[in-house]
Amino acid sequence: MSGRPRVGFPAAVLSIALAAACASKGPGKTESHSGRGFRALEAVVVGREFLPPGSPGTSMSGSGAWFLEFEAKDGEATAHYRYPVTREQYNRYPEGTRVQLILADDRLREIRPLF
């Protein structure tokens, strides 16, 4: 009997420890759903940024990168967003323009002007 390894005791201790860890987790937190699904937010363009070719994050042979910065009401909080956009979008929406942002999983899908 002494030559056989005892597997039952360590397995029982491991399963008891695992059960205790799961039981002591406490009440679950409510998950934020802000990054899931499609959302439409009304926002205002508050900043524009152009990174010329050769800047960090751009290539030397490219045409640069354009970014628009938005402020939007997300629930009761005011959120600040910064997204890469096309050159046409960069030129179409100057600062102060009211827009509707269509987001999918917190990625910008579309910008619509609000009149």
C-alpha positions in Angstrom: 0.0 0.0 0.0 2.9 2.4 0.6 4.1 2.1 -3.0 0.9 3.5 -4.6 0.6 7.3 -4.9 -2.4 8.9 -3.2 -4.3 10.9 -5.7 -7.6 11.2 -3.9 -6.5 13.5 -1.1 -4.8 16.3 -3.2 -7.8 16.2 -5.6 -10.2 16.6 -2.8 -8.2 19.6 -1.3 -8.0 21.2 -4.8 -11.8 20.9 -5.4 -12.6 22.3 -1.9 -10.3 25.2 -2.5 -11.8 25.9 -5.9 -15.4 25.8 -4.5 -14.4 28.1 -1.6 -12.9 30.6 -4.1 -16.0 30.6 -6.2 -18.3 30.9 -3.2 -16.3 33.9 -1.7 -16.6 35.9 -4.9 -19.4 38.0 -3.5 -22.2 39.7 -5.4 -21.5 40.0 -9.1 -20.8 43.4 -10.6 -23.2 44.7 -13.1 -21.4 44.6 -16.5 -21.2 47.7 -18.6 -22.8 47.3 -22.0 -21.2 50.5 -23.4 -18.9 48.6 -25.7 -21.4 46.1 -27.1 -23.8 46.5 -30.0 -24.8 49.5 -32.0 -25.3 53.0 -30.5 -26.2 56.4 -31.9 -24.9 59.4 -30.0 -25.4 63.1 -30.7 -22.1 64.9 -30.5 -20.2 68.1 -31.3 -16.9 68.2 -33.1 -14.5 69.8 -30.6 -11.1 69.1 -32.3 -9.4 68.1 -35.5 -5.9 66.7 -35.9 -3.8 66.0 -38.9 -0.7 63.9 -38.6 1.6 64.4 -41.6 3.4 61.6 -43.3 6.4 60.4 -41.2 4.7 61.2 -37.9 4.5 58.4 -35.3 1.8 56.0 -36.5 2.0 57.0 -40.1 4.2 55.9 -43.0 6.7 58.0 -44.8 5.0 57.3 -48.2 1.4 57.7 -47.0 -0.8 60.7 -47.1 -1.0 61.2 -43.3 -3.7 60.5 -40.8 -6.8 62.5 -39.9 -8.6 62.5 -36.5 -11.8 64.1 -35.3 -12.5 64.7 -31.6 -16.1 64.7 -30.3 -17.9 65.4 -27.1 -21.2 63.6 -26.5 -23.7 62.9 -23.8 -23.4 59.2 -22.9 -26.1 58.6 -20.3 -25.6 61.4 -17.7 -21.8 61.8 -18.4 -20.1 63.8 -21.0 -17.7 61.6 -22.9 -14.8 62.7 -25.1 -14.1 60.5 -28.2 -11.3 60.6 -30.7 -11.6 58.6 -33.9 -9.5 58.3 -37.1 -11.5 59.5 -40.1 -11.1 59.9 -43.9 -9.8 63.1 -45.4 -13.3 63.9 -46.7 -14.9 63.5 -43.3 -12.1 65.7 -41.8 -12.9 68.5 -44.3 -16.7 68.0 -44.1 -17.0 68.5 -40.3 -15.3 71.6 -38.9 -15.2 72.3 -35.2 -18.6 73.2 -33.7 -20.5 70.9 -36.1 -23.3 68.9 -34.5 -23.3 65.3 -35.7 -24.8 61.9 -34.9 -22.2 59.2 -34.3 -23.1 55.6 -35.2 -20.9 53.3 -33.1 -20.6 49.5 -33.2 -18.7 48.0 -30.3 -17.2 51.5 -29.6 -15.9 51.7 -33.2 -17.0 54.6 -35.4 -19.1 53.3 -38.3 -20.7 56.5 -39.6 -21.0 60.3 -39.0 -24.2 62.0 -39.9 -24.7 65.8 -39.8 -27.5 67.1 -37.6 -29.3 70.2 -38.8 
